[in-house]
């Protein structure tokens, strides 16, 4: 059963004109300046960075000369909805869900980006655009960035510690009752410390739900969503190789994403599932029976990818570019 979500007591609501701001205590001044006085960005102009993840976003220091930074990004639809509607929404609850579930994640020890503020700008009627502002996790990369920017040798050496970090994150998230409705490779960040250990962080919780308890079927369904995103990235990287389409770029050594994805074997995926089932208080000692559930799960999605990509060979490059830029992996 889903828990009813309320705005956390640590957040306050500020309204000006058609803009509503939900901001965490202690950050009202800097956030209201950034949102309601865009000229205030000029004082950070030498330290404002434009970065790229799913789309572009701004990274600014919390205060001048601060080592802590804020990430400011627009809410956007993924996939086909993104092509049609971009950043226009009509679901009132989505940004508020992210605040509430992110706070629950923090309270229950699930590593995530600390949410600082949400803005909603009403357009007309029930339609609005929104911005998400969070603390930046310094030095963290999403999994696709990590694959793109790491060498083949680094990926080979990092597989087991990364798998353990992912297992720990996803098990803790599920044990906390959080079902991430959009669990894919770009919504998990990896950070490597000075000792070579990895920590994984979950982000983009706006479409997630909090339940009293996740049963095994819900857990496996969520894991299959993550596995499907790996399948999709593998498929895209193969088409990049076959058609020489710049879906992604290899690193300076000339190593392609296709080569890097090839290092992630079926054994690695089995290792992840086994570790997830047996982590901490084991869900079921007979972990092997869950392997069979993934065999046909991605068939319809693979058909859809092929339909988008193969409907016309002479349009193939454009389709792949569309998939890689606009769809959630």
C-alpha positions as CSV (number, residue, x, y, z in Angstrom):
1,X,0.0,0.0,0.0
2,X,1.4,3.4,-1.0
3,X,2.1,5.9,1.8
4,X,0.4,9.3,1.5
5,X,3.0,11.9,0.8
6,X,3.0,15.4,2.4
7,X,5.4,18.3,1.9
8,X,8.2,17.8,4.5
9,X,8.2,20.2,7.4
10,X,11.7,21.3,6.4
11,X,10.4,22.9,3.3
12,X,8.5,26.2,2.9
13,X,6.3,27.5,0.0
14,X,6.9,30.8,-1.7
15,X,4.6,32.1,-4.3
16,X,5.2,35.1,-6.7
17,X,2.9,35.6,-9.7
18,X,2.5,32.3,-11.5
19,X,5.6,30.7,-9.9
20,X,5.5,28.5,-6.9
21,X,8.7,27.7,-5.1
22,X,9.2,24.8,-2.6
23,X,12.5,25.4,-0.9
24,X,14.4,23.8,1.9
25,X,15.0,25.7,5.1
26,X,18.3,27.6,5.1
27,X,18.3,28.1,1.3
28,X,15.5,30.5,0.8
29,X,17.7,33.5,0.1
30,X,20.0,32.0,-2.5
31,X,17.1,30.1,-4.2
32,X,14.7,33.1,-4.4
33,X,17.6,35.2,-5.8
34,X,18.3,32.5,-8.5
35,X,14.7,32.0,-9.5
36,X,13.1,35.5,-9.1
37,X,16.2,37.6,-10.0
38,X,18.1,35.9,-12.9
39,X,20.6,38.7,-12.9
40,X,21.9,37.3,-9.6
41,X,23.6,34.5,-11.7
42,X,26.0,37.1,-13.0
43,X,27.9,37.2,-9.7
44,X,28.6,33.5,-10.3
45,X,29.4,33.9,-14.0
46,X,33.0,32.9,-13.5
47,X,32.0,29.7,-11.7
48,X,28.8,28.7,-13.5
49,X,29.1,25.5,-15.5
50,X,26.8,24.0,-18.1
51,X,26.9,20.2,-17.8
52,X,25.2,17.4,-19.7
53,X,23.3,14.4,-18.5
54,X,19.9,13.8,-19.9
55,X,19.9,17.3,-21.5
56,X,21.9,20.2,-20.2
57,X,21.8,21.7,-16.7
58,X,23.5,24.4,-14.7
59,X,25.9,23.9,-11.9
60,X,26.5,26.9,-9.6
61,X,28.2,27.3,-6.2
62,X,26.0,27.5,-3.1
63,X,27.7,30.8,-2.3
64,X,30.5,32.6,-3.9
65,X,33.8,30.6,-3.6
66,X,31.9,27.7,-2.0
67,X,33.0,24.2,-2.8
68,X,29.4,23.0,-2.5
69,X,27.4,23.3,-5.7
70,X,23.8,23.3,-6.8
71,X,22.4,21.5,-9.9
72,X,19.6,23.3,-11.6
73,X,17.8,21.3,-14.3
74,X,14.5,21.5,-16.1
75,X,12.0,18.7,-15.8
76,X,11.5,17.0,-19.1
77,X,9.6,14.0,-20.4
78,X,11.6,11.1,-21.8
79,X,11.0,9.1,-24.9
80,X,8.2,10.0,-27.3
81,X,6.5,12.3,-24.8
82,X,9.7,14.3,-24.7
83,X,9.5,14.8,-28.4
84,X,5.9,15.9,-28.2
85,X,5.7,17.9,-25.0
86,X,9.3,18.7,-24.0
87,X,9.1,20.2,-20.5
88,X,5.4,20.9,-20.3
89,X,3.5,18.9,-17.6
90,X,0.0,18.7,-16.2
91,X,0.5,16.3,-13.3
92,X,0.5,18.5,-10.2
93,X,2.1,15.9,-8.0
94,X,5.2,14.9,-9.9
95,X,7.7,17.6,-8.6
96,X,6.2,17.3,-5.0
97,X,6.7,13.5,-5.2
98,X,10.4,14.0,-5.8
99,X,10.8,16.2,-2.7
100,X,8.9,13.8,-0.5
101,X,10.5,10.6,-1.7
102,X,14.0,12.1,-1.8
103,X,13.5,13.1,1.9
104,X,12.3,9.6,2.7
105,X,15.4,8.2,0.9
106,X,17.7,10.4,3.0
107,X,16.0,9.5,6.2
108,X,16.3,5.8,5.5
109,X,19.9,5.9,4.5
110,X,19.5,5.5,0.7
111,X,22.2,7.6,-1.0
112,X,20.7,10.2,-3.2
113,X,21.1,13.9,-4.2
114,X,19.8,16.2,-1.5
115,X,16.8,18.1,-2.9
116,X,17.0,21.8,-2.2
117,X,14.1,23.2,-4.2
118,X,11.4,22.7,-6.8
119,X,9.9,25.5,-8.9
120,X,6.6,25.4,-10.8
121,X,5.8,28.0,-13.4
122,X,2.2,27.9,-14.5
123,X,1.8,28.3,-18.2
124,X,-2.0,28.1,-18.8
125,X,-4.8,26.2,-17.1
126,X,-3.4,23.0,-15.6
127,X,-0.1,23.1,-17.6
128,X,3.2,24.1,-16.1
129,X,7.0,23.8,-16.4
130,X,9.2,22.9,-13.4
131,X,12.8,23.1,-12.3
132,X,14.6,20.8,-9.9
133,X,17.4,22.1,-7.7
134,X,19.6,19.7,-5.7
135,X,23.1,19.5,-4.2
136,X,25.6,18.3,-6.7
137,X,27.4,15.0,-5.8
138,X,30.9,16.1,-6.6
139,X,32.9,13.7,-8.7
140,X,29.9,11.4,-9.5
141,X,29.1,10.1,-13.0
142,X,26.0,8.3,-14.2
143,X,26.7,4.8,-15.3
144,X,26.6,5.6,-19.0
145,X,29.1,8.5,-18.5
146,X,31.2,6.1,-16.4
147,X,31.3,3.6,-19.2
148,X,32.1,6.3,-21.9
149,X,34.9,7.9,-19.9
150,X,36.6,4.8,-18.5
151,X,39.1,2.7,-20.3
152,X,38.5,-1.0,-21.1
153,X,41.1,-1.9,-18.4
154,X,39.4,0.3,-15.8
155,X,36.0,-1.2,-16.5
156,X,37.3,-4.7,-16.3
157,X,38.9,-4.1,-13.0
158,X,35.9,-2.2,-11.6
159,X,33.2,-4.6,-12.5
160,X,33.0,-6.5,-9.2
161,X,33.1,-3.4,-6.9
162,X,30.6,-1.6,-9.1
163,X,28.2,-4.5,-9.0
164,X,28.5,-4.6,-5.2
165,X,27.8,-0.8,-5.0
166,X,24.8,-1.2,-7.2
167,X,23.4,-4.2,-5.2
168,X,23.8,-2.3,-2.0
169,X,22.0,0.8,-3.4
170,X,19.1,-1.0,-5.0
171,X,18.6,-3.5,-2.1
172,X,18.6,-0.6,0.4
173,X,16.2,1.4,-1.8
174,X,13.8,-1.6,-2.1
175,X,14.1,-2.5,1.6
176,X,13.1,1.1,2.3
177,X,9.9,0.6,0.3
178,X,10.9,2.8,-2.6
179,X,9.9,1.5,-6.1
180,X,11.8,3.6,-8.7
181,X,9.5,3.8,-11.7
182,X,12.3,4.8,-14.0
183,X,15.2,2.7,-12.9
184,X,17.8,2.9,-15.7
185,X,21.5,3.5,-16.1
186,X,21.4,7.3,-16.3
187,X,19.5,7.5,-13.0
188,X,22.3,5.9,-11.0
189,X,25.4,7.8,-10.2
190,X,28.8,6.2,-9.3
191,X,31.5,7.9,-7.2
192,X,34.9,6.5,-6.6
193,X,36.7,7.5,-3.4
194,X,40.5,7.7,-2.8
195,X,40.6,4.1,-1.7
196,X,39.1,2.9,-4.9
197,X,35.7,2.0,-3.4
198,X,32.5,2.9,-5.2
199,X,29.3,4.5,-3.8
200,X,26.2,4.4,-5.9
201,X,23.5,7.1,-5.7
202,X,19.9,7.0,-7.0
203,X,18.4,10.1,-8.6
204,X,15.3,11.2,-10.4
205,X,12.8,9.9,-7.9
206,X,9.9,12.0,-9.2
207,X,7.9,9.1,-10.7
208,X,8.7,6.7,-7.8
209,X,6.3,5.5,-5.1
210,X,6.8,4.6,-1.5
211,X,5.2,1.3,-0.3
212,X,4.9,-0.2,3.1
213,X,6.8,-3.2,1.7
214,X,8.0,-4.3,-1.8
215,X,7.2,-8.0,-2.6
216,X,9.5,-10.1,-4.6
217,X,7.6,-9.6,-7.9
218,X,7.8,-5.8,-7.6
219,X,11.5,-6.1,-6.8
220,X,12.2,-8.3,-9.8
221,X,10.1,-6.1,-12.1
222,X,12.3,-3.1,-11.0
223,X,15.5,-5.1,-11.6
224,X,14.3,-6.1,-15.1
225,X,13.7,-2.4,-15.9
226,X,17.4,-1.7,-15.0
227,X,18.6,-4.7,-17.0
228,X,16.5,-3.6,-20.0
229,X,18.3,-0.3,-20.0
230,X,21.6,-2.2,-20.3
231,X,20.2,-4.2,-23.2
232,X,19.1,-1.0,-24.9
233,X,22.5,0.6,-24.5
234,X,24.2,-2.6,-25.9
235,X,21.8,-2.5,-28.9
236,X,22.5,1.2,-29.6
237,X,26.2,0.7,-29.3
238,X,26.1,-2.2,-31.8
239,X,24.1,0.0,-34.3
240,X,26.7,2.7,-33.7
241,X,29.4,0.3,-34.8
242,X,27.4,-1.1,-37.7
243,X,26.2,2.3,-39.2
244,X,29.0,4.5,-37.8
245,X,26.4,6.7,-36.0
246,X,27.8,8.9,-33.2
247,X,25.3,7.7,-30.5
248,X,28.3,7.9,-28.1
249,X,31.9,8.6,-28.4
250,X,34.8,6.4,-27.3
251,X,37.5,7.8,-25.0
252,X,40.7,9.4,-26.3
253,X,42.3,5.9,-26.7
254,X,39.8,5.1,-29.4
255,X,38.0,2.5,-27.4
256,X,34.3,2.3,-28.4
257,X,31.3,2.0,-26.2
258,X,30.5,-1.2,-28.0
259,X,33.8,-2.7,-26.8
260,X,33.1,-1.5,-23.2
261,X,29.6,-2.9,-23.1
262,X,30.9,-6.2,-24.4
263,X,32.9,-6.5,-21.1
264,X,29.6,-6.8,-19.2
265,X,28.9,-10.5,-19.5
266,X,25.9,-12.7,-18.8
267,X,27.9,-13.9,-15.8
268,X,28.1,-10.3,-14.4
269,X,24.3,-10.0,-14.7
270,X,23.8,-13.2,-12.9
271,X,26.3,-12.2,-10.3
272,X,24.3,-9.0,-9.7
273,X,21.0,-10.9,-9.3
274,X,22.5,-13.4,-7.0
275,X,24.1,-10.7,-4.8
276,X,20.9,-8.8,-4.7
277,X,18.8,-11.8,-3.6
278,X,21.3,-12.9,-1.0
279,X,22.3,-9.4,0.3
280,X,21.9,-8.9,4.1
281,X,18.7,-10.7,5.1
282,X,18.4,-13.0,2.0
283,X,15.1,-12.7,0.2
284,X,15.2,-16.4,-0.9
285,X,18.1,-18.8,-0.8
286,X,16.9,-20.4,-4.0
287,X,18.0,-17.4,-6.1
288,X,18.4,-19.3,-9.4
289,X,14.7,-19.6,-9.9
290,X,14.5,-15.8,-10.6
291,X,16.9,-16.1,-13.5
292,X,14.1,-17.5,-15.7
293,X,11.9,-14.5,-15.3
294,X,14.1,-12.3,-17.4
295,X,14.4,-14.5,-20.5
296,X,11.4,-13.1,-22.5
297,X,10.8,-9.9,-20.5
298,X,12.6,-7.6,-23.0
299,X,11.2,-9.1,-26.2
300,X,8.5,-6.5,-26.8
301,X,10.9,-3.7,-26.1
302,X,13.5,-5.1,-28.5
303,X,10.8,-5.3,-31.2
304,X,9.9,-1.7,-30.6
305,X,13.6,-0.6,-30.8
306,X,13.9,-2.5,-34.1
307,X,10.6,-1.0,-35.4
308,X,11.9,2.5,-34.7
309,X,15.3,1.8,-36.1
310,X,14.6,-0.5,-39.0
311,X,11.4,0.8,-40.5
312,X,13.5,2.5,-43.2
313,X,17.2,1.9,-43.7
314,X,17.7,5.3,-45.2
315,X,16.2,6.9,-42.1
316,X,18.2,4.7,-39.7
317,X,20.8,7.3,-38.7
318,X,18.1,9.8,-37.7
319,X,16.2,7.2,-35.7
320,X,19.2,6.2,-33.8
321,X,20.1,9.8,-33.0
322,X,16.5,10.4,-31.8
323,X,16.7,7.3,-29.6
324,X,20.0,8.2,-28.1
325,X,19.2,11.8,-27.4
326,X,15.5,11.7,-26.4
327,X,14.7,8.3,-24.9
328,X,15.4,7.3,-21.3
329,X,17.9,4.4,-21.5
